[in-house]
Amino acid sequence: MGSLPLGWKLEKLGECCQIISGSTPSRNKPEYWGGSISWVTPKDLSKLKSPILEDSPEKITEVGYKSCSTTLMPAGAILFSSRAPIGHVAIAGKPMCTNQGFKSLVPNSSVDSAFLYWCMRYFARDTALPSVMRYTRLKYKYF
């Protein structure tokens, strides 16, 4: 990698972002589904026409949310698919949960979500996926 612009530094994703996996409530419990909490699968990103995912086709209930280890991602989180389809990236347009096919990035206050989105798009399939899986890929951070 070449030299960086003045004021930039390389950091591991795990140092500038919280990296969070998703989860799926049991499909055998109808009371977990059809609520108001957006729940995203990698397939939902494959047809996206813009960087921002505003909503999801599937919703879970509060009971479903509490039944598994999914996390409510804040608006601005980077949703990165780590299972088929692999390498899709979106910015959460509102708080939403993901299934286990994601490694989502919640950037700290010094990282711009849009910048991180484009970095992940650029590096997605070749380098970012293995790195996110290991929490070690170096990325740019502006401060």
DOBA-445318 format. One record per residue: residue in three letters; z, y, x of N, C-alpha, C, CB in turn. Coordinates in steps of 0.02 Angstrom, whole numbers, padded with zeros to 5 digits, always signed. Atoms other than C-alpha are relative to their C-alpha. Glycine has a CB too. Layout:
BEGIN
ALAZYXZYXZYXZYX
...
END
This chain:
BEGIN
MET+00000-00059+00043+00000+00000+00000+00000+00061+00045+00061+00000-00048
GLY+00005-00062-00038-00044+00173+00065+00062+00043-00006-00061+00039-00021
SER-00057-00045+00004+00069+00321+00083+00007+00027-00072-00007+00058+00050
LEU-00016-00024+00068+00152+00390-00073+00000+00076-00002+00069-00027-00022
PRO-00007-00072+00007+00147+00566-00141+00071+00023+00016-00020+00022-00071
LEU-00065-00029-00015+00289+00680-00088+00046-00004-00061-00008+00074+00023
GLY-00048+00005+00055+00444+00648-00195-00001-00067-00035-00013+00054-00050
TRP+00003+00066+00030+00395+00470-00241+00032-00050+00047-00074-00020-00014
LYS-00025+00054-00042+00475+00311-00180-00013-00066-00036+00076+00008+00014
LEU+00009+00067+00027+00451+00125-00204+00068-00027-00021-00035-00046+00050
GLU-00061+00033+00022+00582+00034-00305-00017-00065-00034+00039+00046-00048
LYS+00008+00062+00037+00603-00139-00374+00007+00016-00075+00052-00054+00022
LEU-00006-00012+00072+00579-00146-00562+00072-00007-00024-00045-00049-00038
GLY-00069+00010+00020+00756-00211-00579+00047+00057+00019+00025-00063+00030
GLU-00040-00058-00019+00820-00051-00497-00014+00061-00043-00012+00017+00073
CYS+00018-00058+00041+00727+00072-00608-00006-00016-00074-00064+00031+00025
CYS+00007+00023+00069+00721-00031-00768+00050-00056-00013-00072-00023-00015
GLN-00035+00060+00023+00825-00152-00865-00054-00048-00023+00053+00017-00059
ILE+00051+00050+00018+00722-00312-00883+00033-00049-00050-00028-00037+00063
ILE-00032+00037+00055+00757-00402-01047-00048-00051-00030+00024+00049-00054
SER+00039+00052+00033+00695-00565-01120+00014+00002-00075+00018-00070+00029
GLY-00008+00003+00073+00671-00593-01306+00023-00068-00022-00065+00019-00034
SER-00022+00063+00029+00719-00733-01423-00025-00004-00072+00078-00007+00002
THR+00022+00011+00069+00673-00808-01592+00055-00029-00042-00062-00045-00001
PRO-00047+00031+00047+00790-00837-01737-00031-00065-00028+00018+00049-00059
SER+00024+00063+00028+00776-01009-01816-00048+00012-00058+00058-00043-00023
ARG+00049-00004+00054+00621-01025-01925+00023-00042-00060-00069-00024+00024
ASN-00025+00043+00054+00718-01153-02029+00050+00035-00045+00031-00062+00030
LYS-00049-00037+00040+00834-01020-02099-00034+00060-00031+00061+00021+00044
PRO+00036-00055+00033+00745-00910-02226+00040+00066-00001-00016-00019-00071
GLU-00041-00060+00001+00891-00788-02225-00007+00041+00064+00073-00018-00011
TYR+00011-00036-00063+00841-00739-02047-00064+00042-00001-00002-00049+00057
TRP+00067-00030+00001+00667-00677-02098-00011+00044-00061-00052-00055+00001
GLY+00017-00044+00055+00595-00540-02205+00045+00061-00007+00001-00037-00064
GLY-00045-00058+00001+00719-00404-02159-00037+00064+00019+00058-00011+00046
SER+00028-00065-00018+00689-00231-02089-00007+00011+00076+00042+00055-00030
ILE+00003-00007-00073+00700-00261-01900-00067-00028+00025+00060-00037+00034
SER+00065+00021-00027+00529-00267-01817+00011-00052+00055-00039+00061+00028
TRP-00005+00055-00048+00505-00428-01718-00070-00016+00024+00035-00063-00033
VAL+00066+00002-00029+00357-00439-01600-00014-00065+00038-00009+00060+00047
THR+00024+00057-00039+00258-00585-01529-00057+00024+00045-00023-00059-00046
PRO+00056-00022-00043+00130-00576-01387-00066+00007-00038-00010-00050+00056
LYS+00060-00005+00040-00007-00604-01516-00008+00070-00031+00000-00053-00055
ASP+00002-00067+00030+00040-00435-01594-00030+00052+00047+00069+00021-00021
LEU+00027-00047-00050-00011-00348-01432-00075-00011+00013+00038-00005+00065
SER+00069+00017-00018-00179-00436-01415-00052+00040-00039-00012-00073-00011
LYS+00048-00038+00040-00262-00331-01552+00014+00075+00000+00000-00026-00072
LEU-00022-00070-00001-00180-00166-01509-00056+00045+00026+00062+00008+00044
LYS+00053-00047-00019-00300-00018-01498+00027+00061+00037-00037+00022-00062
SER-00029-00057-00036-00178+00107-01421+00059-00026+00041+00022+00057-00049
PRO-00057+00023-00040-00036+00098-01294+00064-00010-00040+00013+00050+00055
ILE-00063+00002+00037+00097+00118-01429-00003-00049-00058+00016+00070-00026
LEU-00008+00047+00056+00150-00022-01545+00048+00032-00049+00025-00071+00024
GLU-00040-00036+00050+00213+00064-01702+00043-00047-00043-00045+00040-00045
ASP-00037+00046+00043+00269-00090-01799-00024-00071+00013-00009+00018-00075
SER+00019+00070-00008+00256-00279-01812-00010-00031-00069+00054-00039+00039
PRO+00010+00034+00065+00193-00395-01949+00062-00037-00024-00059-00048+00005
GLU-00059+00038+00019+00352-00497-01945+00063+00041+00009+00006-00064+00041
LYS-00065-00035-00002+00528-00433-01978+00055-00053-00005+00006+00052-00058
ILE-00058+00043+00006+00697-00513-01956+00057+00040-00034+00023-00025+00070
THR-00058-00031+00032+00861-00480-02047+00054+00013+00052+00027-00045-00057
GLU-00058-00011-00044+01023-00420-01970+00033-00067+00017+00051+00047-00034
VAL-00029+00067-00011+01088-00599-01990-00042-00038+00052+00005-00040-00066
GLY+00044+00032-00048+00935-00665-01897+00007+00030+00070-00072+00007-00023
TYR-00010-00035-00064+00958-00535-01761+00063-00024+00035+00003+00077-00012
LYS-00064+00021-00030+01139-00586-01734+00002-00074+00016+00057+00017-00048
SER-00001+00072-00010+01095-00771-01735-00030-00023+00067-00038-00033-00055
CYS+00033+00020-00062+00999-00769-01571+00011+00053+00053-00076-00012-00012
SER-00012-00046-00055+00992-00680-01405-00053+00054+00007+00004-00039+00064
THR+00049-00054-00004+00853-00558-01447+00038+00067+00006-00046+00001-00062
THR-00030-00066-00011+00886-00376-01403-00043+00052-00035+00007+00016+00076
LEU+00037-00054+00032+00837-00221-01500-00021+00048+00056+00042+00036-00055
MET+00027-00044-00051+00724-00128-01378-00004+00070-00027-00070-00025+00024
PRO+00006-00069+00024+00730+00061-01389-00073+00022-00002+00041+00048+00044
ALA+00066-00031-00003+00576+00165-01426-00012+00021+00072-00005+00062-00050
GLY+00016-00016-00070+00488+00191-01260+00005-00058+00047+00045+00055+00024
ALA-00003+00060-00042+00525+00017-01193-00071-00026+00011+00046-00055-00032
ILE+00064+00030-00015+00379-00070-01110+00004-00074-00018-00020+00010+00076
LEU+00003+00069+00022+00337-00234-01196-00054-00035+00041-00014-00006-00077
PHE+00046+00033-00046+00256-00353-01071+00000-00075-00016+00020+00012+00074
SER+00003+00071+00020+00195-00524-01128-00003-00045+00062-00060-00013-00046
SER-00004+00046-00056+00241-00663-01008-00019-00071-00020+00071+00000+00029
ARG+00026+00064+00025+00177-00807-01116-00064+00015-00039+00052-00037-00044
ALA+00066-00009+00031+00009-00835-01198+00004+00042-00064-00030-00067-00016
PRO+00045-00026-00053-00075-00718-01214+00040+00040+00052-00055+00044-00031
ILE-00038-00028-00056-00010-00665-01043-00029+00067+00022+00000-00049+00059
GLY+00020-00063-00031-00015-00489-00971-00015+00057-00047-00059-00013+00040
HIS+00009-00056+00046-00026-00384-01129+00060+00047+00006-00008-00025-00073
VAL-00051-00052-00010+00071-00220-01120-00004+00050-00057-00009+00035+00068
ALA-00003-00053+00051+00128-00095-01251+00064+00040+00009-00003-00030-00072
ILE-00060-00042+00003+00253+00045-01273+00028-00007-00071-00015+00075+00018
ALA-00031+00004+00066+00376+00018-01415+00003+00069-00031+00072-00031+00005
GLY+00001-00064+00034+00348+00158-01539+00063+00014-00039-00059+00004-00046
LYS-00064-00005+00035+00515+00126-01623+00043-00058+00024-00008+00000-00078
PRO-00040+00057-00020+00662+00009-01595-00028-00065-00030+00074+00010-00021
MET+00026+00064+00023+00603-00172-01606+00024-00056+00046-00077+00001-00002
CYS-00019+00060-00037+00646-00348-01551-00063-00038+00021+00047-00046-00042
THR+00056+00041-00021+00534-00471-01459+00021-00073+00002-00026+00022+00070
ASN-00015+00071-00008+00520-00659-01449+00005-00016+00074-00053-00044-00034
GLN-00010+00022-00069+00544-00760-01290-00063+00005+00043+00026-00070+00002
GLY+00062-00009-00037+00363-00726-01239-00005+00067+00035-00057-00009-00046
PHE+00001-00066-00031+00412-00558-01166+00052+00007+00055+00013+00054-00053
LYS-00047-00030-00047+00494-00479-01017-00008+00075-00011-00013-00022+00078
SER+00006-00071+00016+00524-00304-01082+00036+00042+00051+00028+00014-00071
LEU-00028-00046-00050+00562-00156-00970+00027+00061-00036-00053+00020+00052
VAL-00030-00061+00027+00683-00021-01023+00012+00046+00060+00068-00015-00039
PRO-00005-00042-00059+00656+00117-00895+00060+00047-00003-00063+00041+00008
ASN-00055-00048-00002+00798+00226-00836-00028+00070-00009+00040-00006+00067
SER+00020-00068+00018+00793+00414-00863-00049+00032+00050+00061+00043-00006
SER+00045-00030-00048+00692+00448-00705-00070-00031+00000+00030-00006+00070
VAL+00065+00033+00003+00545+00337-00754-00032+00016-00067+00007-00077+00009
ASP+00037-00017+00060+00415+00395-00879-00032-00064-00029-00055+00053+00016
SER+00026+00060+00032+00369+00258-01004-00076-00004+00003+00022-00002-00073
ALA+00074+00000-00002+00185+00309-01009-00025-00018+00070-00028+00068-00022
PHE+00019+00016-00069+00173+00302-00819+00011-00074+00013+00039+00043+00050
LEU-00015+00071-00010+00257+00132-00815-00049-00044-00038+00072-00015-00021
TYR+00049+00037+00039+00141+00070-00953-00065-00007+00040-00014+00036-00068
TRP+00064+00004-00035-00014+00115-00851+00007-00039+00065-00025+00070+00015
CYS-00011+00042-00059+00060+00038-00693-00003-00074-00018+00068+00017+00034
MET-00001+00070+00022+00093-00123-00786-00069-00023-00022+00051-00010-00057
ARG+00068+00018+00019-00082-00121-00860-00043-00013+00062-00032+00057-00043
TYR+00040+00005-00061-00156-00096-00687+00016-00065+00038+00012+00060+00045
PHE-00021+00057-00039-00054-00233-00604+00011-00064-00042+00064+00017+00036
ALA-00022+00052+00048-00030-00344-00759-00012-00072+00022-00034+00011-00063
ARG+00012+00072-00009-00114-00510-00724+00005-00022+00073-00068-00018-00026
ASP+00002+00022-00070-00131-00511-00535+00068+00000+00034-00046+00044+00038
THR-00062-00005-00038+00038-00453-00474+00062+00012-00043-00005+00055+00050
ALA-00060-00018+00037+00153-00388-00609+00033-00059-00034-00018+00051-00053
LEU-00031+00056+00035+00179-00548-00706+00043-00042+00045-00054-00044-00031
PRO-00044+00039-00042+00241-00655-00562+00060+00040+00024-00037-00027+00060
SER-00054-00042-00025+00344-00508-00502+00053+00014-00053-00028+00065+00025
VAL-00049-00012+00053+00425-00468-00669+00040-00064-00011-00035+00022-00066
MET-00034+00064+00009+00465-00652-00685+00054-00009+00053-00050-00058+00001
ARG-00049+00006-00054+00557-00640-00518+00041+00063+00008-00035-00016+00065
TYR-00037-00063-00004+00620-00462-00544-00006+00034+00068+00073-00012-00016
THR+00003-00027-00068+00554-00409-00375-00058+00047+00014-00004-00055+00047
ARG+00058-00041-00015+00391-00311-00392+00019+00073+00012-00051-00004-00057
LEU-00013-00070-00015+00395-00139-00315-00046+00044-00042-00009+00015+00075
LYS+00039-00047+00040+00338+00005-00425+00017+00072+00022+00014-00010-00076
TYR-00012-00070-00015+00327+00193-00411+00053+00029-00046-00064+00040-00008
LYS-00049-00036+00040+00466+00304-00470-00003+00073+00022+00073-00030+00009
TYR+00001-00071-00015+00456+00492-00481+00068+00030-00017-00056+00036-00039
PHE-00065-00033+00015+00615+00596-00469-00002+00071+00024+00058-00038+00033
END
